[in-house]
C-alpha cells in the first residue's frame, strides 16, 4: 500500500521540483547581471547566454519529467540524488567563497572539493543501487546530485557576484588585462556565463562515472564477508592516501611534467572513494 501511494502521489517528492526553482532563480540573476552590464552580450556573450538558457531549460524539463507519476524506484533515486546534491552544493559554495576571498589557497583547499564531489557521486550511486538494484537509476542519482549541486552554486555564485562585484573583478584582474577588454564588469559577466555553461554541461556527465563505480562496488561488496570488507576498507584508505600524495606531488612539478602523476592519482582516489559508502553500508548491515 505504501509503495502504491508513493507511485501515485508525486507531491510526496518535492525535491524533484528543486531544479525548476533553481533554474528560474539562475535566469533571474543572469538577467539582472546583464541589465547592469549590457555590453556583456557583445562578442561571445550572446551565444553563452543562449547556451546557459538551453541547459537550464533541459534541467527544468528533466525535473518535470521526473515529477510525473512513475515508479517508486525512480523517485527514490531522485530523492537520494537531491539530498547528496544539496550537500555538494554547500561544498561548492564554500569553495567559491573561499576562492573569492582567499586568493592564495594551499593545495589542500583546492583539491578537497574535488574529493568531496567524487565521494558524493559514488555514495549517491551506491545508496541508490542498494535500494533499487538498478545501475541505471544509480547513474541517474549521480546526475541528479550534480544538477542540484551546480544549481545551488550558480544561485549563490551569481548573487555573490552582484553583491561583491568589485571583489570578483579584482580576482579576474590579470585575465581581464590580458583579454584586451575595456569594461571589467562586462568581462566578469561573460566569464560567469561561460563558467555556468561549462558547469551545467560537464558536471552531470562527470558524475556518471563515479556513481557507476559506487553502484558496482556496492553490488560486489554486498556479497563479501565482513573480514573481506574490513580489509578492502583499509586498502581503500591506503589507496586514497597514495592517490592524494601523487596529486600533491604533481602540483609541485612544472605543468608539463604533471600528467604521469595526475591520471594515476585521480584513478586511485576515485576507486578508493567509490568503495567508501558500499563498505560502510555492508559493515553497518552486518552489525545489525
Order of alpha helices (4+ residues) and beta strands (2+ residues): alpha-alpha-alpha-alpha-alpha-alpha-alpha-alpha-alpha-alpha-alpha-alpha
